Amino acid sequence: MARLLEIKVPETEPATEWVNGRALQKVSPKRAHALAQGAFAMALGIWAREHGAGTVGPEWRFAVEPPSEVRRPLVPDVAFLSYKRMPYAKQLVTEVPRIAPDVVVEILSPGDRKKDIEEKTRVYLRAGTSVVFLVDPKLRNVTVCELGKRRVIHEDGNLEHAALPAFKLAVIDLFTPPQPKG
């Protein structure tokens, strides 16, 4: 019997991922999810442009392969892929990178199963992602996941990480829409 090298799933809207041995279609986000995803993507995108560091994208499909495991599609809510890991010219012609992003942001939704979030986090980190940020709109905090360690940053704190030099984001900004003017 031949070894399975890559899991393929159909192109769907919303996207379908391979998690815990099954195809799992992402859910269409509601307001709190969309607010956090948009705020994180915008802040990270501005940082990446200012530093010429890489590409940031929401709902960007990656073909992720941890060592000695099958390659599978995963679609982070927000991803950052550095030009160090995949040069600019290659990113321009690559729709679905066959490496894990440097940074992954997952916004937790009420219907998410904890074991699915844990599995996605494990796969990303084993495949080379430096950090996974798990944003929880209900608890208004962010869990920073690295290989072998985790820490929680509450809404009164700031997100910073060595994988994103000089990037700083107030956690409260992920949960608070802009205030009206005048």
C-alpha positions in Angstrom: 0.0 0.0 0.0 1.4 3.4 -1.0 2.0 6.0 1.6 -0.4 8.9 1.4 1.7 12.0 0.8 -0.9 14.8 0.7 -4.5 15.2 1.7 -6.6 17.1 -0.9 -10.0 18.7 0.0 -12.5 20.4 -2.4 -12.3 24.2 -2.9 -15.3 25.5 -0.9 -16.6 28.8 0.5 -15.9 29.1 3.3 -12.7 27.1 3.0 -12.3 23.4 4.0 -9.3 22.3 6.1 -8.0 18.8 7.1 -8.1 18.5 10.9 -8.1 15.4 13.1 -8.4 13.1 10.2 -11.5 14.8 8.6 -12.5 17.5 6.3 -13.6 20.5 8.3 -15.3 23.5 6.6 -14.6 26.8 8.3 -17.6 28.7 9.5 -18.6 32.1 8.2 -17.6 34.6 10.9 -19.9 36.7 12.9 -19.3 40.3 14.1 -16.9 39.6 17.0 -14.8 37.2 14.9 -14.7 39.5 11.9 -13.7 42.5 14.1 -10.8 40.6 15.7 -9.7 39.1 12.4 -9.8 42.4 10.6 -8.0 44.3 13.3 -5.2 41.7 13.6 -4.8 41.5 9.8 -4.7 45.2 9.4 -2.2 45.8 12.2 0.0 42.9 11.0 -0.3 44.0 7.4 0.8 47.6 8.2 3.8 46.2 10.2 4.8 43.9 7.4 4.7 46.6 4.7 6.6 49.1 6.9 9.3 46.5 7.5 9.3 44.8 4.1 9.1 41.6 6.1 6.6 39.4 4.2 3.0 38.9 3.2 0.0 39.0 5.5 -3.3 37.5 4.4 -6.7 36.5 5.9 -8.1 33.0 5.0 -5.0 32.1 3.1 -4.7 28.4 2.3 -1.4 26.6 3.1 -0.3 23.0 2.5 1.3 22.2 5.8 3.5 19.1 6.5 5.0 18.5 9.9 8.0 16.1 9.9 7.0 12.5 9.2 3.3 13.4 8.7 1.0 13.9 5.8 0.8 17.3 4.1 -2.7 18.8 4.7 -4.5 22.0 3.9 -5.0 24.5 6.7 -6.5 28.0 6.4 -5.5 30.3 9.2 -7.8 33.3 10.0 -4.7 35.4 9.5 -1.2 34.3 8.3 2.2 36.0 8.0 4.8 34.4 5.7 8.2 36.1 5.8 10.4 36.8 2.8 13.2 35.0 4.7 11.2 31.7 4.6 9.8 32.2 1.1 11.4 35.0 -1.0 9.3 37.8 -2.4 9.6 36.6 -6.0 8.5 33.1 -5.1 5.5 34.4 -3.0 4.4 36.4 -6.1 3.8 33.1 -8.0 2.7 30.8 -5.2 -1.0 30.6 -4.5 -0.8 27.9 -1.9 2.5 27.8 -0.1 3.8 24.3 0.7 5.3 25.5 4.0 3.7 26.6 7.3 3.4 30.4 7.8 5.7 32.1 10.2 2.8 33.4 12.3 -0.7 32.1 12.5 -3.7 33.9 14.0 -6.8 31.8 14.8 -9.9 33.5 16.1 -11.9 31.2 18.3 -15.6 30.8 17.4 -18.3 29.4 19.7 -18.6 26.2 17.5 -14.9 25.4 17.5 -14.0 22.1 19.1 -11.1 22.4 21.6 -9.4 19.3 20.2 -9.5 20.7 16.7 -7.9 24.0 17.7 -5.3 22.1 19.7 -4.6 19.9 16.7 -4.2 22.8 14.3 -1.9 24.5 16.7 0.2 21.4 17.1 0.4 20.9 13.3 1.4 24.5 12.6 4.1 24.6 15.3 5.6 21.2 14.3 5.7 22.3 10.7 7.7 25.4 11.4 5.3 28.2 12.5 7.1 30.3 15.2 3.9 31.3 17.0 0.2 30.8 17.0 -2.0 33.5 18.4 -5.4 32.1 19.6 -7.7 35.1 19.9 -10.8 34.5 22.2 -13.4 37.2 21.6 -15.6 35.8 24.5 -12.9 35.9 27.1 -11.2 38.9 25.5 -7.7 37.5 25.6 -5.0 36.0 23.4 -3.2 32.8 24.1 0.4 32.9 22.6 1.4 29.3 21.6 5.0 28.3 20.9 6.6 24.9 21.0 6.5 23.7 24.6 5.0 26.9 26.1 1.9 29.1 26.3 1.0 32.3 27.9 -2.2 34.3 28.0 -2.4 38.1 27.4 -5.5 39.7 28.7 -7.3 42.7 27.1 -5.3 45.2 29.1 -2.0 43.8 27.7 0.0 44.2 24.4 0.9 41.5 21.9 4.6 41.3 21.1 6.7 38.4 19.8 10.2 37.9 18.6 8.9 36.5 15.3 7.5 40.0 14.6 10.3 42.5 15.6 8.9 45.9 16.6 5.3 44.7 16.2 3.0 45.7 19.1 -0.8 45.4 19.2 -3.0 46.4 22.1 -5.2 43.3 22.8 -8.2 45.6 23.5 -8.1 46.8 19.9 -9.1 43.3 18.7 -12.4 43.5 20.6 -13.3 47.2 20.3 -14.7 48.7 17.1 -13.7 52.2 16.2 -15.7 54.9 18.0 -17.8 57.3 15.9 -16.5 60.8 15.4 -18.6 63.9 16.1 
